[in-house]
Amino acid sequence: MNIPWTFSLSDFISRLRIPDVRWTDIVEVLIISYLTYHILLWIKNTRAWQLMKGIAVIIALALLAAIFNMTTILWIFQHVAGIAVTALVIILQPELRNAMEELGRRNFLSSILRMDYTKTEEGRFSDRTVNELVRACIEMGRVKTGALIVIEQTTPLLEYVRSGIEIDAIVSSQLLINIFEKNTPLHDGAVIVRGNRIVSATSYLPITSSQLDKNLGTRHRAGVGISEETDALTLIVSEETGQLSYSYKGNLWSNVTPEQLRGALVRLQNKLSEEEAKGGSRSRISGIGKYAPWRPKQGGSSGEAPEKEKNVPDAETEGGAHD
């Protein structure tokens, strides 16, 4: 006996056809997936996340109005929608600007190939510069001398250099301590370091609009502000407590140890390892160092500094480096 639904199922299966998949279709799916992921990540890490919740409530109200045929509310939604889109762009202007700048800073070729040909045996700056920066921060923290040191990476800081007094001097702990000494002409503002040289002092930095701990002052807010707009690493010494902090990509790690501060500098240094230098290799995993350099703390402005990168030995420190 024939079962009717058997013929229907067989007919349905016979009509199934696997569509032709071109290589361009695969590339298109990958591009859309990549963009969607980064858009969602951007929304989650900015004020847009809170705005999305508000927009979801408005959309729910619009659906209810459509279901129950609330003509007046629907008329309001139709005429306000265009203005709302423009207002949304204005409200999110800082976040959109930061997103476009981050897109411009990305090296897509190196991120795809996972290679970095910009490394040298010395890196962006020398081990001596790392030692001098750490030593200066330790000494200034010990006597509670406030300091703000910005280390330039790939984003040029020329406009901030011009806002201060230009200096062309090799980085040394004595010079940094002297610059930030209280009641001296150059102590107010930030020092900008490019490579192994101090290029400016008393530079003005943008203040972050993010919510930070109320106990943090203008120096910390300026340090976070410059890290939001550029890829620079900012070293901060608190004048009130003498605690060491650093900021990178809008995230702040407060009350860090000298070892953690050194680890952040070593990762930013982007130098070849001893094995690579001996073998003449110029390719390594892209990014600041061999491993993930920073693990941002979501929902807060401060947190524990990440563990120091493995396989990167500490340079010898002066007495008190482990205090």
C-alpha positions as CSV (number, residue, x, y, z in Angstrom):
1,M,0.0,0.0,0.0
2,N,1.3,3.4,-1.0
3,I,1.5,6.1,1.7
4,P,0.7,9.5,0.3
5,W,3.2,11.5,2.4
6,T,6.0,9.3,1.1
7,F,5.5,10.6,-2.4
8,S,5.3,14.2,-1.1
9,L,8.6,13.8,0.7
10,S,10.3,12.1,-2.2
11,D,9.1,14.9,-4.5
12,F,10.4,17.5,-2.1
13,I,13.8,15.8,-1.9
14,S,14.0,15.5,-5.7
15,R,13.4,19.2,-6.1
16,L,16.2,20.1,-3.7
17,R,19.2,21.6,-5.4
18,I,22.5,22.7,-3.9
19,P,23.2,26.2,-5.1
20,D,26.4,27.1,-6.9
21,V,28.9,28.6,-4.5
22,R,31.6,30.8,-6.0
23,W,34.8,31.8,-4.2
24,T,33.5,35.4,-4.2
25,D,30.5,34.3,-2.1
26,I,32.8,32.8,0.5
27,V,34.9,36.0,0.6
28,E,31.7,38.1,0.9
29,V,30.5,36.0,3.9
30,L,33.9,36.4,5.6
31,I,33.9,40.2,5.1
32,I,30.4,40.6,6.4
33,S,31.1,38.3,9.4
34,Y,34.3,40.3,10.2
35,L,32.5,43.7,9.9
36,T,29.5,42.4,12.0
37,Y,31.8,41.1,14.7
38,H,33.8,44.4,15.0
39,I,30.6,46.5,14.9
40,L,29.1,44.5,17.8
41,L,32.4,44.7,19.7
42,W,32.5,48.4,19.2
43,I,28.9,48.8,20.3
44,K,29.6,46.8,23.5
45,N,32.7,48.8,24.5
46,T,31.1,52.3,24.0
47,R,28.1,54.3,25.1
48,A,26.3,52.9,22.1
49,W,25.5,49.8,24.2
50,Q,23.3,51.8,26.5
51,L,21.8,53.6,23.6
52,M,21.0,50.3,21.9
53,K,18.9,49.3,25.0
54,G,17.0,52.5,24.7
55,I,16.4,52.0,21.0
56,A,15.2,48.5,21.7
57,V,12.6,49.9,24.0
58,I,11.4,52.4,21.4
59,I,11.2,49.7,18.7
60,A,9.1,47.5,21.1
61,L,6.7,50.5,21.7
62,A,6.5,51.0,17.9
63,L,5.6,47.3,17.4
64,L,2.9,47.5,20.1
65,A,1.5,50.6,18.4
66,A,1.4,48.8,15.1
67,I,-0.3,45.7,16.6
68,F,-3.0,47.8,18.3
69,N,-3.2,50.3,15.4
70,M,-2.3,53.3,17.5
71,T,-2.3,55.8,14.6
72,T,-1.1,58.8,16.5
73,I,1.9,57.1,17.9
74,L,2.7,55.6,14.5
75,W,2.5,59.0,12.9
76,I,4.9,60.4,15.5
77,F,7.4,57.6,14.9
78,Q,7.2,58.1,11.1
79,H,8.0,61.8,11.3
80,V,10.7,61.6,14.0
81,A,12.6,58.6,12.5
82,G,14.7,60.8,10.2
83,I,15.6,63.3,12.9
84,A,16.4,60.5,15.3
85,V,19.0,59.0,12.9
86,T,20.8,62.4,12.6
87,A,20.6,62.9,16.4
88,L,22.1,59.4,16.9
89,V,25.1,60.3,14.7
90,I,25.7,63.5,16.7
91,I,25.5,61.7,20.0
92,L,27.9,59.0,18.9
93,Q,30.3,61.4,17.1
94,P,33.2,60.8,19.5
95,E,32.8,57.0,19.4
96,L,32.4,57.0,15.6
97,R,35.5,59.1,15.2
98,N,37.5,56.7,17.4
99,A,36.2,53.8,15.4
100,M,37.3,55.4,12.1
101,E,40.7,56.2,13.6
102,E,41.1,52.6,14.8
103,L,40.2,51.4,11.4
104,G,42.8,53.6,9.8
105,R,45.5,52.4,12.3
106,R,44.9,48.7,11.6
107,N,47.4,46.9,9.4
108,F,45.1,44.5,7.6
109,L,47.9,42.7,5.7
110,S,49.8,41.9,8.9
111,S,46.7,40.9,10.7
112,I,45.8,38.4,8.0
113,L,49.3,37.1,7.5
114,R,50.2,37.3,11.2
115,M,53.6,38.7,10.3
116,D,55.4,41.8,11.4
117,Y,58.4,43.0,9.4
118,T,58.8,46.3,11.5
119,K,60.7,44.7,14.3
120,T,64.4,45.3,14.8
121,E,66.9,44.0,17.4
122,E,66.4,47.1,19.5
123,G,62.7,47.6,18.9
124,R,60.9,50.9,19.1
125,F,63.2,51.9,21.9
126,S,66.2,50.4,23.7
127,D,66.4,48.4,26.9
128,R,68.2,51.4,28.4
129,T,65.1,53.5,27.8
130,V,62.9,50.9,29.5
131,N,65.2,51.0,32.5
132,E,65.3,54.7,32.7
133,L,61.5,55.1,32.4
134,V,60.9,52.5,35.1
135,R,63.6,54.0,37.4
136,A,62.2,57.5,37.0
137,C,58.6,56.3,37.8
138,I,59.9,54.4,40.9
139,E,61.8,57.4,42.2
140,M,59.0,59.8,41.6
141,G,56.5,57.5,43.2
142,R,58.7,57.1,46.3
143,V,58.6,60.9,46.9
144,K,55.1,61.4,45.5
145,T,56.0,63.5,42.6
146,G,53.2,63.5,40.0
147,A,54.2,62.6,36.5
148,L,52.6,61.9,33.1
149,I,54.7,60.3,30.4
150,V,53.3,59.5,26.9
151,I,55.2,57.0,24.8
152,E,54.5,57.4,21.1
153,Q,53.9,54.3,19.0
154,T,52.6,54.4,15.4
155,T,50.1,57.3,15.7
156,P,52.0,60.6,15.3
157,L,51.6,62.9,18.3
158,L,52.9,66.0,16.6
159,E,49.9,68.2,17.5
160,Y,50.4,67.4,21.2
161,V,54.2,68.0,20.9
162,R,53.4,71.4,19.5
163,S,51.2,72.2,22.5
164,G,54.2,72.0,24.8
165,I,57.8,73.0,24.9
166,E,59.9,71.0,22.4
167,I,62.8,69.1,23.8
168,D,65.3,66.9,22.0
169,A,67.1,64.9,24.7
170,I,68.0,61.3,25.3
171,V,65.6,59.6,27.9
172,S,67.2,59.5,31.3
173,S,65.7,59.1,34.8
174,Q,67.5,62.2,36.1
175,L,66.1,64.4,33.4
176,L,62.5,63.1,33.8
177,I,62.7,63.6,37.6
178,N,64.0,67.1,37.1
179,I,61.2,67.9,34.6
180,F,58.4,66.8,37.0
181,E,60.0,68.3,40.1
182,K,57.4,70.5,41.9
183,N,57.5,74.3,41.3
184,T,59.7,74.0,38.2
185,P,58.7,75.6,34.8
186,L,58.2,72.3,33.0
187,H,56.5,70.1,35.7
188,D,52.9,70.9,34.6
189,G,51.6,68.8,31.7
190,A,52.9,65.7,30.0
191,V,56.2,64.6,28.6
192,I,56.1,62.9,25.2
193,V,58.7,60.2,24.4
194,R,59.5,59.1,20.8
195,G,61.9,56.3,20.5
196,N,64.8,56.9,22.8
197,R,64.3,60.6,23.0
198,I,62.2,63.1,25.0
199,V,60.6,65.3,22.4
200,S,58.4,67.7,24.5
201,A,57.4,68.7,28.0
202,T,54.3,70.5,29.4
203,S,52.2,69.1,26.6
204,Y,48.4,69.4,26.9
205,L,46.4,66.2,26.5
206,P,42.7,65.6,25.9
207,I,40.6,64.7,29.0
208,T,38.6,61.5,28.7
209,S,34.8,61.6,28.9
210,S,34.7,58.1,30.3
211,Q,33.6,57.5,33.9
212,L,36.6,56.9,36.1
213,D,37.1,56.5,39.8
214,K,36.3,59.8,41.6
215,N,39.5,59.5,43.5
216,L,41.5,59.8,40.2
217,G,42.5,63.4,39.2
218,T,43.1,65.3,36.0
219,R,46.5,63.5,35.4
220,H,44.8,60.1,35.1
221,R,42.0,61.4,33.0
222,A,44.4,63.0,30.6
223,G,46.4,59.8,30.4
224,V,43.3,57.8,29.5
225,G,42.2,60.5,27.1
226,I,45.3,60.4,25.0
227,S,45.2,56.6,24.9
228,E,41.6,56.7,23.6
229,E,42.6,58.9,20.7
230,T,45.9,57.3,19.9
231,D,47.8,54.0,20.3
232,A,50.3,55.6,22.8
233,L,51.1,54.1,26.1
234,T,50.8,56.5,29.1
235,L,52.7,56.1,32.3
236,I,51.2,57.9,35.3
237,V,52.6,58.6,38.8
238,S,50.1,59.8,41.3
239,E,51.0,62.9,43.3
240,E,48.7,62.1,46.2
241,T,49.6,58.4,46.7
242,G,52.8,57.8,44.7
243,Q,51.1,54.8,43.0
244,L,52.1,53.8,39.5
245,S,49.5,53.4,36.7
246,Y,49.5,53.0,32.9
247,S,46.9,53.5,30.3
248,Y,46.6,51.9,26.8
249,K,43.7,52.0,24.3
250,G,41.4,53.7,26.7
251,N,42.0,51.2,29.6
252,L,43.6,52.1,32.8
253,W,45.6,49.8,35.1
254,S,46.2,51.5,38.4
255,N,48.4,50.7,41.4
256,V,50.7,48.4,39.3
257,T,54.1,47.1,40.5
258,P,57.4,48.1,38.8
259,E,57.6,44.7,37.3
260,Q,54.2,45.1,35.7
261,L,55.1,48.5,34.4
262,R,58.3,47.1,32.9
263,G,56.3,44.2,31.3
264,A,54.0,46.8,29.6
265,L,57.0,48.7,28.2
266,V,58.7,45.5,27.0
267,R,55.6,44.5,25.1
268,L,55.4,47.9,23.6
269,Q,59.1,47.7,22.7
270,N,58.3,45.2,19.9
271,K,61.8,43.9,19.6
272,L,63.2,40.7,18.2
273,S,63.9,37.9,20.7
274,E,67.5,36.6,21.1
275,E,66.7,33.6,19.0
276,E,65.2,35.7,16.2
277,A,68.1,38.2,16.3
278,K,70.6,35.3,16.0
279,G,68.7,33.6,13.2
280,G,68.1,36.9,11.3
281,S,64.3,36.4,11.4
282,R,62.1,39.4,10.9
283,S,58.7,37.7,11.2
284,R,56.8,37.2,14.4
285,I,53.2,37.3,15.6
286,S,51.9,40.8,15.1
287,G,50.9,42.9,18.0
288,I,52.7,44.4,20.9
289,G,54.9,41.5,21.9
290,K,54.6,37.8,21.5
291,Y,51.5,37.3,23.6
292,A,48.3,39.2,24.1
293,P,49.6,42.4,25.7
294,W,46.6,43.7,27.6
295,R,43.4,42.1,28.8
296,P,41.0,45.1,29.2
297,K,38.8,45.2,32.3
298,Q,35.2,45.7,31.2
299,G,32.9,47.9,33.3
300,G,35.6,49.7,35.2
301,S,38.5,52.1,34.7
302,S,41.1,50.2,36.7
303,G,42.1,46.7,37.5
304,E,45.0,44.4,37.9
305,A,47.7,44.7,35.4
306,P,48.2,41.6,33.3
307,E,50.9,39.1,34.0
308,K,54.2,39.9,32.5
309,E,55.1,38.4,29.2
310,K,56.8,35.0,29.4
311,N,60.1,34.4,27.7
312,V,61.0,38.1,28.1
313,P,63.7,38.4,30.9
314,D,63.7,41.3,33.2
315,A,66.5,43.8,32.9
316,E,68.3,44.5,36.1
317,T,66.7,47.2,38.2
318,E,68.1,49.6,40.7
319,G,67.6,49.2,44.4
320,G,64.0,49.6,45.4
321,A,62.6,48.3,42.1
322,H,60.8,45.5,44.0
323,D,59.4,47.7,46.7
